[in-house]
């Protein structure tokens, strides 16, 4: 221990003595370690503990997937769930939940809350207990006994002022009276973003539904049963179901997912891994920089190290001494890096809109916790070893006796050291290029997303949602009348140019839309289970004009398309091209649902532009529009085109809707541009982070090449002096230095470009607007890197030509 | 008595551009325990190379080398280093003190490489500081000392681990005569106390302190002379 203390003491002294290089190294490592610590905190939250309960490794989600349509996680039908529950032996508990927005009315101002209908054993399955009261009783999944509700801590605190006597109280939910039986502990909001839970019950009809998939199923593994074993059993059951009911299960595959895999969607995982890779690259570049500095430092200390060897230091002791210095450097970088990471984590967390953050699994657990500190310590020590091992190791190749001789010129850098330093610079350039290209492509993708929705002119559009209670608005005419009155009042408001409604506003709710199968009249049935599907929008006639969705054929919907007239539909161009490529779709008929569905045939009266609903989709999805007067929905979004800032109209809008139904809460009241921003905030984060990482990589790589060229000039001072004495001009010397540096840059870029191309292919497959052959990414950015590298080579070259030949000749 | 050093047909050769360049040729010699030997010869004769080989800093040679009966030519690097660490101290012309360490720390260095416990290290360093009369310099850095003082520290550093053999390469080459004489007197006393010494020097005056002078030329041992008129 004593000798390690000695090594540390001496190491600190050496670092203090060479302040400038120490500062450069600490700064480079701080950047590398800092971005890694910050990204680890994000990845830890997303990938390791995205759910607010402990035993998540024994809980799995049983989901359907449909690879042919790119659906990797889908809910299941009630009967599927009930059959699984009856047949599976791998689990001791199996439960289910359904998304369920509820309107809280009565005692206080009407408010919409995010609830989940859950099976009574749900909390027990997760291993969580209420803060107050109880959870659900087994019999409360029966219709009639399900008039109970459990509140989240947040809802209890906010709406009921943390009333300690809340248990047993009755509240109005969607027009029904429910008894509050429990309040969950603070921070428990699963499934995200739960504010309340009600019992999940099935009526007789629901218990037979097989092809309507809306249930999410979780199950707790029995002790000693592995995920693989459970998967094998569930696949067997699924195959039996598919054989018995091929229509319902054709193309669907069961997947058993662990909770972290289920809670964090695959795209988030992919981008998290992309960013983890990117920060890893930045750290490698920083390590290469530091290794190059260490090479220079060790070479400058060859005599000292030779003396130490002569004094009895073994090779391992010398390496330990040098590694101690290197690790000390990294630890100093880690301290600064942690401060940077805290700042970055703050920036990441604080810039996420709360209405988006509440949906992201693990978001509220992003922080630099003990694991992040341990991770930082580990990468700091690893970085110290990585950046120090090669210089330390190569030192041991030095000829000690030659170094100690008085006439010896010392340990000039051998060819192996030259080679390794060149390799490090080449690697830095290659990694920096990959990061730059990745960042460039993401920025291009992000810009493409912005451009694609500019057509909506979203800055002057207000969007808000409402959900009509089923009990009160059971009948179609009541709903139609409600919407007609509301739209009329809204359109008459000052500053409002027009008002409309639609089932799904593009990009709202993360771009999620439901899709339904549809059937074209006279068309042979598709292969079993492969019915075409579409987004079904129920809109008001003004919607297309309000949103600048252009008419491409036929007519728009009108107020005269009502209950008394034949049902009609407008289709998107995508539907026309994909399903009517041989002719004119106008006048043709289709219906929502399969051929035997009990829904009316709709006559196609118009074709409109395609609409992009979510940034995830690379292509627009087929869409069929219906008139709200012919199919009035319960849930809808209102859209208003205003004269200026849409938020100035909010209170007037609330009053206008309140005049029609004072108990109806409006929710997600947001300007449309905010809706779009919220929808693409994830990719904006990734693009911004990649850009920052790309720039850091550019700076670090240029520091690396500058360091190596500068050192090389120092080493070749004598040679340069000789060349100049022999008649070499300034240009000759400059060319000599530049040629060497640019050669390394070109080799680095030649290695980096094919790898960047691989990244481009991967990104283009997951992100709208990313093209593999992107001139910005593959021409402009490499040129930028080459230009920066040229400057980094030019500065030492300029220093070389300014040397006095006589001084250079005397240089040893 | 078994010789401290026994070399048989030792050769060292450099290969460059396909041709061989001999630095040492068929060197055979014996040095007894307690002997003070001088290597002399013109530049390029192979003196310093021979010293490095005897000091086990250089392992690329052929022939046989026995140190205190141990066949060095059969030892692996690790064992050779152990042997070197336990028995040999070095003194250099340019002192080769480590610039960033104080006198105390420079003296501590060889002990720490022998894994001597901290308390014992401190005690040994304090002893040697006292013995060499440099207690007052213990916290100074090498650049705060004169050349003579630096070499004094260099000798103290070689002696601190009580080696059987001290190898000195031109130990007074950078010192003026009075300082040089002081260092040579120090060597003489150490030799009288039982430490074997081999020095490389161009100085007849320094050679006069030794029992025997071995002349080298172009890698060959050309003569050996006993020093009847030894100083002291």
Interface residues (C-beta under 8 A of the other chain):
Chain A: X2 X3 X6 X10 X13 X14 X17 X303 X304 X306 X307 X308 X309 X310 X311 X312 X313 X314 X315 X317 X399 X400 X401 X404 X405 X406 X407
Chain B: X43 X48 X49 X52 X53 X55 X57 X58 X77 X78 X81 X84 X85 X90 X92 X93 X94 X96 X97 X98 X99 X100 X101 X105 X108 X109 X110 X112 X113 X114 X115 X117 X118 X121 X157 X161 X169 X170 X173
